Amino acid sequence: MTQLALVIDLNTCVGCSACVTSCKEWNTSGEAGPMTDMMPYGEDPHGTFFNRVQSFEVGTYPNTQMVHFPKSCLHCEEPPCVPVCPTGASYKREEDGIVLVDYDKCIGCKYCSWACPYGAREIDEKQKVMKKCTLCVDRIYDQTLPETERQPACVLACPADARIFGDVHDPDSEVSVLIREQGGYALMPEWGTKPANHYLPRRKIEMHIHADELERADNPLDKEDLKIDDKDITSVDGFGGW
Amino acid sequence: MHPAYSVIFLTTLIGVGQGLFLALFTGQIYSLARLVPQQDSTHFYAYGSALALGFLVLGLLASFFHLGRPERAWRSATKWRTSWLAREVIVLPLVMGLIALYGLAHWMGFTKPFFTISNVLPVDLTLLIGLAATGATFLLFICTGMIYASIRFIREWATPLTILNFTFMGGASGFVLATLFSLFKAPDLIKMFGYWAIILTFFALVLRLASLWRNARGTPKSTIQSAIGVRHPKIIQKSTGAMGGSFNTKEFNSGSTPKRIRQAKWSFILLVFVLPLILMAIALSWHSAPLLALSFLIQMAGLIIERWTFFADATHPQNLYYQSM
């Protein structure tokens, strides 16, 4: 069974919102569109987005980290939004695990949005139906596009390569390897929704330098009892004077 | 959660309608048991059923205002296997149909017994329809309550108390209305309805206080740490990803202050339970129609505040992602 999903690397996300704008651009003019903006130049601009980048400050100054956190539908393997839908407009595809809304069946009762703990669904104020991330289902299977472009718009747009798309059920796929080897985690695991999208944590690369790495214990010059006056020479391995 | 008036009116109005029907049928059972005198089919049962039906129709009308696409409402009955909302969509018209039939059977005078059980219990058409309608009415209370109780993410709703509260408050308001109705149509039944109204209002008070007590305790299952997966006690949101708010900042927000919600809680305790209990007790001894009408109106106003608070007081875990603008 295939389960398509995104892996989002919080270590490399810079919070530029290129994924947000490319998502809106692709989907508002695509099958899921329009994603209406209400009063875009007014006092209270709001509109439909499938993907938003939020920012969280972690820690107390000066030990702070700004975590940029892109959030879209997580395409849960146990989607709580699907069984509550009274019309069957909300459904999970058997073949690739994408959770979709049939805009022709949706009655706009908002019940599915109550049943999503992640707030991934937004009602379109113009069309009055519930909308959400489709994983660019109208892109990823498009045979007219070059194979490298058969990916969600947000993935193609990300300049930091923080978004990776693939099948999380295939153990050898890039996303599965990343989740396995880079500590990929799911959001709010306490609800048992089994989100397909995973996040990679912030990872600090730390270099440990031991004293014997600065001063070579097996320096051949020491063995040969050769004395070199290297007081003024700064070098790591003591060979700088040669 | 955002308190939508469509749903507030839907749940309170159908509650009254259901309660009134249950009261009427209780009257019929009582008269079968010869605890109260037999009532006139047309004047009491048929008009009473019409009144109950009126409340149900008003509730159904209100529900349409909740839908973005009301013209597709017929589709909402299809997923009854998994969705409590779909189940309600089926059971509500069923209740309305059965109550209409019940009223019609009384109107047409179909009260000739088909057979008599043990020579004491005459079974006629109205009794059979009434039994079916009673079952459907309780089923509707369960469906309406389960719509909220089944959302496990909203811990204020995810409790059997939600269903009990809907049932008892609906029942109480229906019996208060039945007392008022019987003052004009069946004076022999005032005491019976009145006492039941007081009993139901009292139990509704106990159950609602229990749910308030429960919701004031306990901690939410999700935290900001589990929401974004960062293990640090101090996490402050700096941006929600929208400049001017979004569906997420409106639909899941009460749009009210904690102080206002606290005031609403005290108001509805007074208006739904305390005042009607006192007024009903006085009205029953004075046989006063204005006082009965006043109790009903005060209780209805209180129920609207109660349902408003039910929504406004509920917190959704998605708000963890929308803590500051």
Boltz contact constraints between the chains, C-beta under 6 A:
constraints:
  - contact:
      token1: [A, 44]
      token2: [B, 244]
      max_distance: 6.0
  - contact:
      token1: [A, 45]
      token2: [B, 244]
      max_distance: 6.0
  - contact:
      token1: [A, 46]
      token2: [B, 244]
      max_distance: 6.0
  - contact:
      token1: [A, 46]
      token2: [B, 245]
      max_distance: 6.0
  - contact:
      token1: [A, 46]
      token2: [B, 246]
      max_distance: 6.0
  - contact:
      token1: [A, 52]
      token2: [B, 241]
      max_distance: 6.0
  - contact:
      token1: [A, 53]
      token2: [B, 241]
      max_distance: 6.0
  - contact:
      token1: [A, 54]
      token2: [B, 239]
      max_distance: 6.0
  - contact:
      token1: [A, 54]
      token2: [B, 240]
      max_distance: 6.0
  - contact:
      token1: [A, 54]
      token2: [B, 241]
      max_distance: 6.0
  - contact:
      token1: [A, 55]
      token2: [B, 238]
      max_distance: 6.0
  - contact:
      token1: [A, 55]
      token2: [B, 239]
      max_distance: 6.0
  - contact:
      token1: [A, 56]
      token2: [B, 228]
      max_distance: 6.0
  - contact:
      token1: [A, 56]
      token2: [B, 235]
      max_distance: 6.0
  - contact:
      token1: [A, 56]
      token2: [B, 237]
      max_distance: 6.0
  - contact:
      token1: [A, 57]
      token2: [B, 236]
      max_distance: 6.0
  - contact:
      token1: [A, 57]
      token2: [B, 238]
      max_distance: 6.0
  - contact:
      token1: [A, 58]
      token2: [B, 230]
      max_distance: 6.0
  - contact:
      token1: [A, 58]
      token2: [B, 232]
      max_distance: 6.0
  - contact:
      token1: [A, 58]
      token2: [B, 235]
      max_distance: 6.0
  - contact:
      token1: [A, 59]
      token2: [B, 232]
      max_distance: 6.0
  - contact:
      token1: [A, 59]
      token2: [B, 234]
      max_distance: 6.0
  - contact:
      token1: [A, 60]
      token2: [B, 234]
      max_distance: 6.0
  - contact:
      token1: [A, 67]
      token2: [B, 230]
      max_distance: 6.0
  - contact:
      token1: [A, 69]
      token2: [B, 228]
      max_distance: 6.0
  - contact:
      token1: [A, 83]
      token2: [B, 82]
      max_distance: 6.0
  - contact:
      token1: [A, 84]
      token2: [B, 83]
      max_distance: 6.0
  - contact:
      token1: [A, 86]
      token2: [B, 76]
      max_distance: 6.0
  - contact:
      token1: [A, 86]
      token2: [B, 79]
      max_distance: 6.0
  - contact:
      token1: [A, 86]
      token2: [B, 83]
      max_distance: 6.0
  - contact:
      token1: [A, 86]
      token2: [B, 85]
      max_distance: 6.0
  - contact:
      token1: [A, 86]
      token2: [B, 86]
      max_distance: 6.0
  - contact:
      token1: [A, 87]
      token2: [B, 75]
      max_distance: 6.0
  - contact:
      token1: [A, 87]
      token2: [B, 76]
      max_distance: 6.0
  - contact:
      token1: [A, 87]
      token2: [B, 78]
      max_distance: 6.0
  - contact:
      token1: [A, 88]
      token2: [B, 78]
      max_distance: 6.0
  - contact:
      token1: [A, 88]
      token2: [B, 79]
      max_distance: 6.0
  - contact:
      token1: [A, 105]
      token2: [B, 75]
      max_distance: 6.0
  - contact:
      token1: [A, 107]
      token2: [B, 67]
      max_distance: 6.0
  - contact:
      token1: [A, 107]
      token2: [B, 69]
      max_distance: 6.0
  - contact:
      token1: [A, 107]
      token2: [B, 72]
      max_distance: 6.0
  - contact:
      token1: [A, 107]
      token2: [B, 76]
      max_distance: 6.0
  - contact:
      token1: [A, 108]
      token2: [B, 67]
      max_distance: 6.0
  - contact:
      token1: [A, 108]
      token2: [B, 68]
      max_distance: 6.0
  - contact:
      token1: [A, 108]
      token2: [B, 69]
      max_distance: 6.0
  - contact:
      token1: [A, 109]
      token2: [B, 67]
      max_distance: 6.0
  - contact:
      token1: [A, 111]
      token2: [B, 85]
      max_distance: 6.0
  - contact:
      token1: [A, 114]
      token2: [B, 151]
      max_distance: 6.0
  - contact:
      token1: [A, 115]
      token2: [B, 151]
      max_distance: 6.0
  - contact:
      token1: [A, 117]
      token2: [B, 153]
      max_distance: 6.0
  - contact:
      token1: [A, 117]
      token2: [B, 317]
      max_distance: 6.0
  - contact:
      token1: [A, 119]
      token2: [B, 248]
      max_distance: 6.0
  - contact:
      token1: [A, 119]
      token2: [B, 318]
      max_distance: 6.0
  - contact:
      token1: [A, 119]
      token2: [B, 321]
      max_distance: 6.0
  - contact:
      token1: [A, 122]
      token2: [B, 247]
      max_distance: 6.0
  - contact:
      token1: [A, 123]
      token2: [B, 247]
      max_distance: 6.0
  - contact:
      token1: [A, 128]
      token2: [B, 68]
      max_distance: 6.0
  - contact:
      token1: [A, 128]
      token2: [B, 69]
      max_distance: 6.0
  - contact:
      token1: [A, 185]
      token2: [B, 229]
      max_distance: 6.0
  - contact:
      token1: [A, 188]
      token2: [B, 222]
      max_distance: 6.0
  - contact:
      token1: [A, 188]
      token2: [B, 226]
      max_distance: 6.0
  - contact:
      token1: [A, 188]
      token2: [B, 227]
      max_distance: 6.0
  - contact:
      token1: [A, 190]
      token2: [B, 221]
      max_distance: 6.0
  - contact:
      token1: [A, 190]
      token2: [B, 226]
      max_distance: 6.0
  - contact:
      token1: [A, 199]
      token2: [B, 229]
      max_distance: 6.0
